[in-house]
């Protein structure tokens, strides 16, 4: 693919104008990526999108560009969203407007066929936007995790009881807080699953099934993490349990979740890596 200097300069100007227009939105995103534990992976999302855009760089060639006026409609909608977001200081809406604006630019300057080729990298940017109400889900997950983990260790013969999110063992007690609720792993694993699905060969139906299994897999892996903490605490004491939780439980959780994800992908017939990306 030959690179046109005018395209590079034009693209740089557009990106510069977007950075200026959405500067407050970018600042809000970075602040949340740093301070919101549910979205600490946010820094990686634009980098991953950029990588897949690079792998699809043939879409930026001039030979098949067919400007689509639907891009102007998307641009108009994105600017309306942006103005509303600025008035309400709804930065999540402003970030969504940015993605719609990028889609509009792609449609207008590259055309529909090229936009289809880069649809995933553009859509994947949605995972960098913190969901405003996500923290409201934590209390219910905390209680569910505590109840299920208590039942799991009970099957192993370990005396345990729980009230709400508190778990009582014979020699110690624990409270399943936000860090143990599994919400962090659900958000992170959902992002990982979407990438995993994109790079695998398979039918759309199989990939939808795999996507639907992301949250159950994250919940099961988190219950295993909390249950293993309770087993260690019962055998070796609360201090050993907390050391395990802080030092080793996260790698154990993601290793188990990834293994379950690979197993699920094989069950639905998605086991080969795509060669076109």
Buried (B, 14 or more C-beta within 10 A) or exposed (E): EEEEEEBEEEBEEEEEEBEEBBEEBBEBBEEBBEEBEBBBBBEBBBEBBEEBBEEBEEBBBEEEBEEBEBBEEBBEBBBEBBEEBBEEEBBBBBBBBBBBBBBBBBBBBBBEEBBEBBBBBBBBBBBBBBEEEBEEBBBEBBBBBBBBBBEBBBEEEBEBEBEEBBBBBEEBBBEBEBBBBBBBBBBBBBBBBBBBBBEBBBEEEBBEBBBEBBBEBBBBBBBBBBBBBBBBBBEEBBEBBBBBBEEBBBEBBBEBBBEBBEEBBEEBBBEEEEEEE
